[in-house]
């Protein structure tokens, strides 16, 4: 990250679709992994001399940048359009410094495997026996990074259809998005956080950042059709045989596996908490793994809408797990890696119902 802009409040890099975004032939897992490991904020987590992790601000100013100048200058609108239209996995930019996220600027990347172990009726990489390497990113929707703050943590991922980290040919990973209450939650331990592809919404919990959440809801509702839900058809179509019907669950629920240790400390940064699950302080290699249960369902009770919404997923069934064996908080993990939103379909199991813009 030497020479790259590091201002905590300012945007940099292209928010909208570029020529590089339009050219995509898949990616190699090894290259994406190498990129996020390349420039960690702390060379050795928990080692002597480490400062605090950077806190890039998610500001009202950034969320409304260019808003009054029209859609060609509206930075959040450009970013939302790019999130749907660009499938690239790394956005380096012409200066090799990437781009500044407006809504999820602070994160930590996790490296591991997606494993489906239980019988279920779904297709693609929900099928029993499906195993793939994956990269995920855990980040708050906003600037709140410490335990005790109201923060909405999101867990997003890209699943590669191979168990070979050094697979020679580029592959098309399936992307997914899950999140806590979009308004925020005071989850003391990450162990208790429930991540869903259709989260609750409690707008008033955002306090001074209500304008940021409200504007992001309006913009993504316009571009992505449904602002608070991400469909799962990419996973259900990953490595699906031609001619086989898509069958995706409606709801995905991710939560840390029971028995995962709890990390104490009253004012812990979420990145330190994730590191402590995998590393001993001062160690240069991982000591443990971090696991999440994969649960799915087709039924839920939904109450309210927009500013206040509650989603109770009915009888989520565990069908597998995600096991992370390495983590890194890095400049490229915050500014270069890219996760695209699966395009919205009126019927997620029918590709012909994809909604055009």
C-alpha positions, 0 to 999 in steps of 0.5 A: 500500500506504499504510496496509496491514499490513506486518508480516513475520510476521503474517497479514492478510486473509481466507484463506478463501472470501468473498462476493467470491470467489463472484462471478466473471465473468472479468477484464480483463487490463489491470485485473490488469496495472494492479493489480500495477504500481500499488505496486512496492516499488522505484519504479526498480529499481537506482536510488539509495536502494533498500532490500532487498525485503521478506521475508515469512516463511512460518512454522510458526506461520502454517501451523498457525494455527487448526489446533486450533480446527477447520476453520472457523478453520484458516487453511491449510485455508481457504486451500487451499479458497479456492485451488480454489474461488475463480476471482477474479484479484484479491482486494482484501478489504474494506480494499483491502489484500488477504491474506497468503499462507501458503506463497508470500508473496514473489514477482515478477510477470511480464507477457508472452505465451504462444505455441504455435508447433509442431504438436502434437495438443493442444486449446485454447491448446496448439493451434499458433498460439495466442497470448495475453497472460499474467501470471505470478508467480515465488515460493519455497515458503517464505522462502528468497529468495537464491541459495545457499539451498535454495529451491523456486521456483514459476512460476504463470500465467494466460493470457488468450485475446487478444493485445489487452491492452486487450480491453474485455470480461472474459475467463476466463483459464486458470491453471497451476502449475509448480514445482521440487522441493517440498523445495528446490533449490540452483539457482544461476541461474534459467536452470537451474531446471526448472519442472514441473506435477508436481515432485520432492519431497525433504522432508528439504531443508526443514530447520526448515520440514519441518513447513510442507511436511508440513502443506501436503501433507496439507491440499492432499491433502485439499482438492485430492486430489493435493497435488503435481500440478496438471492442465493441462485449463484450458489445453487447454479455453481457447477450445476449440470446443464439441463438441471433445474435450479433449486435454491433455498430462500434463506441462508443463515450463518452462525458460529458453530457451537463450541467455538471459544469466546474471546474476552475483552470489553472494548475489542475491535472485531478484527482483533476478535476474528484474529484471536479465534485463529491466531495466538498473539505474536504467532506467524502461523494459524493455531486454530480454525473458525467455523460457521454452521450453514443453515437454510430454509424456505420459510420465514415470518416477516413483519414490517418493512423498510425502516422496521422489519423483522424476519424470523426464519422458520426451522433453519436446517443445518446442511454444512459448515464453513471452516476458516483456517486463516484470516487477514486484515489488509489494505487490499482486503479493504480496497481491492477485493470485490464481491458482486451482488447476484442479479435480482430475479423475480423467481430466483430459480428461473434465470429468464426472470432476471430483472433488467435495469 
